[in-house]
Amino acid sequence: MKPAMAYDVVIVGAGAAGMMCAIAAGRRGRRVLVLDHARAPGEKIRISGGGRCNFTNIDAGPKNYLSENPAFCISALKRYSPRDFLALVQRHGIAWHEKTLGQLFCDGSARQIVEMLLAEMRDAGAELRLGVEATAIERDADGFRLEVAGARLACRALVIASGGRSIPKMGASGFGYQLAERFGLRLVPTRPGLVPFTLDTASLERLAPLAGVALDCVASHGRTRFREAMLFTHRGLSGPAMLQISSYWREGEEIVVDMAPETDMFAALKGARSAHGRQSLATALATALPRRLAQAIGEAEAGTRNLADLSDAVLRRVGEAVNRWTLRPQGTEGYRTAEVTLGGVDTRDLDSRTLQALEVPGLYFIGEVVDVTGWLGGYNFQWAWASGWCAGQAC
Ligand SMILES: Cc1cc2nc3c(=O)[nH]c(=O)nc-3n(C[C@H](O)[C@H](O)[C@H](O)COP(=O)(O)OP(=O)(O)OC[C@H]3O[C@@H](n4cnc5c(N)ncnc54)[C@H](O)[C@@H]3O)c2cc1C
């Protein structure tokens, strides 16, 4: 029986990667359908970057990505670079600024990026269907057959851009992983990334008074270090430094936090004891730490004693606690709040230039569903744009 509609390319997922792929393929004259089970396209773009969308990072390179194969992303990032996406943003007259560390944000709203992609898709002739799923997917000699809302479709190329598992209430599903397995591709186990840490009850009770305190820190896991802000919360630790390091952390492991990266706290406390022996420990700590944190550490370690009453051993312990706070998070907030999903479709089974499955011609995986995960700071969208564009050149 003939299918009702024939397309060159069907793309599952109208997120960052899927829309970019549709634009690239449409501009090459392909007949493209993008479908999404959500009611609106690009929902994660809309909420990203605190509503301003950190749409790329001008310095994005392989060092900014986690993957079993760190070199896999190089080809796509070179072929469609942060400057290519920035040029698109500028062509659409969207005002932007560099915040810090090469991170580019919209001056106005993230919705401008969604609107830009939709306008480009329309211009490229790509069709968008929302609130539908692809079912009964089968491969045949000409490509793929599938059903969408009861109608049979055929396509030469099928592109999976269904994203990761994070934030299920925004449409995240395991669809891409299941399909990959069905067609014989390997998977790297998935886990939440860029996610706040939770702490055990005893630590939480001790740290509860600090909820809301933020500070500059260096967070480390092994040899990986990030210097960014950390935030104490009612449930644990958050802020960019914690989100970054969470992507490297595994259950049961320790992280180390330097809460005063500019100060050797033991040396500073010894100096303060010589110069102002009657000062309290909290006051001395407050020269390098937020006052509430200095107060909490000072009271816990010295009670009512002043600096002159404290031995070198005590000052060294306090210095260590500040410069090398070593902790074992209980867990993370999980996919409910994670910004990304680590792991995914194993890059050994994909062509790094086209994102096509090596053993399944016509089947492509792009964006977050692939085992390529960026740091916080615009790197994840850049991977979505780059991998989407590359597949769009090939499908
Ligand atoms: C709160 C938050 C803020 C973020 N901020 C930034 C940021 O500022 N900068 C940055 O670089 N990255 C940011 N990220 C990460 C970034 O949003 C993702 O890495 C990126 O959206 C991945 O793009 P994607 O197209 O692969 O997947 P997604 O954008 O997740 O799109 C996947 C699409 O597939 C659809 N879908 C899923 N399953 C099915 C199915 N079975 N059938 C049909 N459709 C399906 C979904 O509804 C969704 O529309 C943020 C993430 C979150 C959660």
The ligand as a MOL file (V3000), in Angstrom:
LIG
                    3D

  0  0  0     0  0            999 V3000
M  V30 BEGIN CTAB
M  V30 COUNTS 53 58 0 0 0
M  V30 BEGIN ATOM
M  V30 1 C 16.5960 25.1150 32.0360 0
M  V30 2 C 17.5890 24.9030 30.9270 0
M  V30 3 C 18.3730 25.9590 30.4970 0
M  V30 4 C 19.3260 25.7720 29.4960 0
M  V30 5 N 20.0660 26.8390 29.0840 0
M  V30 6 C 20.9870 26.6670 28.0940 0
M  V30 7 C 21.7260 27.7640 27.6020 0
M  V30 8 O 21.4810 28.9350 27.9820 0
M  V30 9 N 22.6840 27.5280 26.6620 0
M  V30 10 C 22.9260 26.2570 26.1790 0
M  V30 11 O 23.8110 26.0960 25.3290 0
M  V30 12 N 22.1900 25.2050 26.5850 0
M  V30 13 C 21.2290 25.3690 27.5290 0
M  V30 14 N 20.4810 24.3090 27.9380 0
M  V30 15 C 20.6820 23.0010 27.2710 0
M  V30 16 C 19.9600 23.0130 25.9140 0
M  V30 17 O 18.6370 23.4600 26.1120 0
M  V30 18 C 19.9360 21.6250 25.2720 0
M  V30 19 O 21.2310 21.0780 25.2530 0
M  V30 20 C 19.3870 21.7120 23.8550 0
M  V30 21 O 18.0680 22.1930 23.8920 0
M  V30 22 C 19.4020 20.3520 23.1550 0
M  V30 23 O 18.7990 20.5090 21.9050 0
M  V30 24 P 18.0930 19.2740 21.1920 0
M  V30 25 O 17.4450 19.8340 19.9760 0
M  V30 26 O 19.0450 18.1550 21.0560 0
M  V30 27 O 16.9910 18.7860 22.2220 0
M  V30 28 P 15.7160 19.5570 22.7960 0
M  V30 29 O 15.8950 21.0210 22.7020 0
M  V30 30 O 15.4380 18.9450 24.1020 0
M  V30 31 O 14.5540 19.1810 21.7530 0
M  V30 32 C 14.0500 17.8790 21.6500 0
M  V30 33 C 12.6390 17.9590 21.1310 0
M  V30 34 O 12.1910 16.6310 20.8470 0
M  V30 35 C 10.8650 16.5000 21.2870 0
M  V30 36 N 10.5930 15.0840 21.5230 0
M  V30 37 C 11.1020 14.2730 22.4750 0
M  V30 38 N 10.6160 13.0380 22.3450 0
M  V30 39 C 9.7730 13.0530 21.2800 0
M  V30 40 C 8.9600 12.0830 20.6600 0
M  V30 41 N 8.8990 10.8300 21.1020 0
M  V30 42 N 8.1990 12.4500 19.5950 0
M  V30 43 C 8.2270 13.7340 19.1430 0
M  V30 44 N 8.9860 14.7050 19.6950 0
M  V30 45 C 9.7590 14.3620 20.7610 0
M  V30 46 C 10.7800 17.3580 22.5380 0
M  V30 47 O 9.4390 17.7450 22.8120 0
M  V30 48 C 11.6720 18.5420 22.1540 0
M  V30 49 O 10.9310 19.5790 21.5360 0
M  V30 50 C 19.4990 24.4840 28.9120 0
M  V30 51 C 18.6880 23.4340 29.3270 0
M  V30 52 C 17.7320 23.6270 30.3040 0
M  V30 53 C 16.8730 22.4730 30.7140 0
M  V30 END ATOM
M  V30 BEGIN BOND
M  V30 1 1 1 2
M  V30 2 1 2 3
M  V30 3 2 2 52
M  V30 4 2 3 4
M  V30 5 1 4 5
M  V30 6 1 4 50
M  V30 7 2 5 6
M  V30 8 1 6 7
M  V30 9 1 6 13
M  V30 10 2 7 8
M  V30 11 1 7 9
M  V30 12 1 9 10
M  V30 13 2 10 11
M  V30 14 1 10 12
M  V30 15 2 12 13
M  V30 16 1 13 14
M  V30 17 1 14 15
M  V30 18 1 14 50
M  V30 19 1 15 16
M  V30 20 1 16 17
M  V30 21 1 16 18
M  V30 22 1 18 19
M  V30 23 1 18 20
M  V30 24 1 20 21
M  V30 25 1 20 22
M  V30 26 1 22 23
M  V30 27 1 23 24
M  V30 28 2 24 25
M  V30 29 1 24 26
M  V30 30 1 24 27
M  V30 31 1 27 28
M  V30 32 2 28 29
M  V30 33 1 28 30
M  V30 34 1 28 31
M  V30 35 1 31 32
M  V30 36 1 32 33
M  V30 37 1 33 34
M  V30 38 1 33 48
M  V30 39 1 34 35
M  V30 40 1 35 36
M  V30 41 1 35 46
M  V30 42 1 36 37
M  V30 43 1 36 45
M  V30 44 2 37 38
M  V30 45 1 38 39
M  V30 46 1 39 40
M  V30 47 2 39 45
M  V30 48 1 40 41
M  V30 49 2 40 42
M  V30 50 1 42 43
M  V30 51 2 43 44
M  V30 52 1 44 45
M  V30 53 1 46 47
M  V30 54 1 46 48
M  V30 55 1 48 49
M  V30 56 2 50 51
M  V30 57 1 51 52
M  V30 58 1 52 53
M  V30 END BOND
M  V30 END CTAB
M  END
